[in-house]
Amino acid sequence: AVLRLTARGDGSFVKFNNDGLVLAGQARLQPHYSSHPYNIKGTVTVTAEEEKYPAFIQQTASARNISLNFMDKFKGAESVYAAIKSSTNNFTVSFADTTEYYGTLTATNIYEDALLTVNLSSDFPGTLSVSTNVTLVPASGVKIANLKYFDGAVIDARSGTLEITGSIVKSGKIRVLTNNFGANTTNPRFSELVKFPADAGITADDFEFVGADGEPLDCDSYNVTTDSAQG
């Protein structure tokens, strides 16, 4: 089943009352064609089985730099893919409340010239998987239970600290987007960018820091500090 959103005009929204929208089986939720934001109001529940019938939040090939905003609760114990099907147009998916989502959200993008962005405004108790050409933008203080990081993804840490409370699976260096204070900065700046369990096996060498232009930042020093709970 495909639910294709074609609302036009800035501020348009689709509201699901009662039990809200259920993404089951091979359901596809597709914002289509318009460059205006699409706002989903009402609870969205994912019941699709990851291995057999994954559900998709999917941009269509003809979409133009679309943003899809889940304004209310996004929940479920199953899994969903956020995917992009355009080689030139970006796609942004934003979640206001994922505190009851225990499944796996896999953000996937095979196109080098298009960017898939995932915005999180609340804690994420499930597993989040990000890969090449995907940017994760968590609000300050957001906690993610489990993170799967694949080479080429970016974590935007400019808004504050991201905390991983459970497991980390990674390939390649973890690219962290942070503020560039410039070559003429006289006072040292200290920022806690990412927190993770002390037994995660992560070291300072596992990170690469980049600026807004995607180019590596020159860091005088950076390190991993460990206490009894977090690293």
Buried (B, 14 or more C-beta within 10 A) or exposed (E): EEEEBEBEEEEBBBEBEEEBBBBBEBBBBBBBBBEBBBBBBBBBBBBBBBEEBBBBBBBBEEBBBBBBBBBBBBBBEBBBBBBBBBEEBBBBBBBBBBEBBBBBBBBBBEBEEBBBBBBBBBBBBBBBBBBBBBBBBBBEEBBBBBBBBBEBBBBBBBEBBBBBBBBBEBEEBBBBBBEBEEEEEEEEEEEEBBBBBBEBEBEEEBBBBBBEEEEEBEEEEBEBEEEEEBB
